[in-house]
C-alpha cells in the first residue's frame, strides 16, 4: 500500500482480515481508491469492475491519480 501511495497509483483494496479493512477505508478517505471491497463470497466480477471502471474512466490526470 505504501509504495502505491507514494507512486500515486489508484487502488481497489479488497480487505480480507486484520488491519486490511481499516487500510482499505483509509485509501478511500485519502482519495486513492473509489471504494473499498470485502474479499468474501459477495465479491463478484461486477462489484470489482465498478471501481476499476471508475479509475480507467478518469484517466491518468484524474483525482485518484493525484491523491
C-alpha positions in Angstrom: 0.0 0.0 0.0 2.8 2.5 0.9 4.5 2.0 -2.5 1.3 2.6 -4.4 0.5 5.7 -2.3 4.0 7.0 -2.9 3.7 6.4 -6.6 0.3 8.0 -6.9 -1.3 4.8 -8.3 -5.1 4.4 -7.7 -6.1 1.3 -5.7 -9.0 -1.1 -5.4 -8.5 -2.5 -1.9 -10.1 -5.9 -1.2 -9.9 -6.4 2.6 -9.5 -9.9 3.9 -8.6 -9.7 7.6 -6.8 -8.0 10.4 -5.9 -4.3 9.6 -6.9 -4.6 6.0 -10.5 -3.3 6.4 -9.1 -0.2 8.2 -6.4 0.3 5.5 -9.0 -0.1 2.7 -11.2 2.6 4.3 -8.1 4.8 4.7 -7.4 4.5 1.0 -10.9 5.7 0.2 -10.6 8.7 2.7 -7.2 9.6 1.2 -8.8 9.7 -2.3 -6.7 7.0 -3.9 -9.5 4.4 -4.0 -13.0 4.9 -5.3 -14.3 2.3 -2.8 -13.2 -0.5 -0.5 -14.4 -4.0 -1.1 -14.6 -7.0 1.2 -13.0 -10.2 -0.1 -15.9 -12.5 0.6 -18.5 -14.6 -1.2 -20.2 -11.4 -2.3 -17.2 -10.2 -4.3 -18.2 -10.7 -7.9 -16.7 -9.6 -11.2 -19.4 -6.9 -11.4 -18.5 -5.5 -8.0 -14.8 -5.5 -8.8 -15.4 -3.9 -12.2 -17.2 -0.9 -10.9 -14.2 0.7 -9.1 -11.8 -0.4 -11.9 -14.0 1.3 -14.5 -14.1 4.5 -12.3 -10.3 4.5 -12.3 -10.0 3.9 -16.0 -12.7 6.4 -16.9 -11.0 9.3 -15.1 -7.7 8.7 -17.0 -4.2 9.4 -15.7 -4.9 13.0 -14.8 -7.9 12.3 -12.6 -8.2 12.9 -8.9 -7.5 9.3 -7.9 -4.1 9.6 -9.6 -3.3 12.9 -7.9 -4.1 12.0 -4.3 
